[in-house]
Amino acid sequence: ISFNLANAVAICGYLIAMHSAAGRPPEPDSAPEPMASRREVEGLEEFWSRTLERFHYFRRTDRERFRPQFRKLLGRLHLTSHDIGVIRGMLAQMHWFAFGDRGTGDRSPDDR
């Protein structure tokens, strides 16, 4: 499962990067969405790292060696708050499917 998850996460990251790199102009009647705050990006980094750890991604690499490369990747993406929410939602759904929780320590009301 962890290999498939790692591939899925890599593909999602690639697609986000390609969308950001495309430099699409904003819609004519809308203002460009502001970039996500540093705190939001750091929160996403931590959640994504915990997700990878929970799926045993770090069996062959050390989490601390991985962190600077991952931080650099996220910094190049120019993420908005909406982007952060979308990615967190995808990761939370993977947690729900695999473990029955959202990856935040919360369980659904039906599971309590």
FENRA-V288305 format. One record per backbone hydrogen bond with DSSP energy under -1.0 kcal/mol. NH is the residue of the N-H (numbers start at 1). CO is the residue of the C=O. Records with the same first field share a line. If there is no record, write none. Layout:
NH: CO / CO
//
This chain:
5: 1
6: 2
7: 3
8: 4
9: 5
10: 6
11: 7
12: 8
13: 9
14: 10
15: 11
16: 12
17: 13
18: 14
19: 15
20: 16
21: 17
22: 18
23: 20
30: 27
36: 79
41: 37
42: 38
43: 39
44: 40
45: 41
46: 42
47: 43
48: 44
49: 45
50: 46
51: 47
52: 48
53: 49
54: 50
55: 51
56: 53
57: 52
66: 62
67: 63
70: 66
71: 67
72: 68
73: 69
74: 70
75: 71
76: 72
84: 80
85: 81
86: 82
87: 83
88: 84
89: 85
90: 86
91: 87
92: 88
93: 89
94: 90
95: 91
96: 92
97: 93
98: 94
99: 95
100: 96
102: 106
111: 108
//
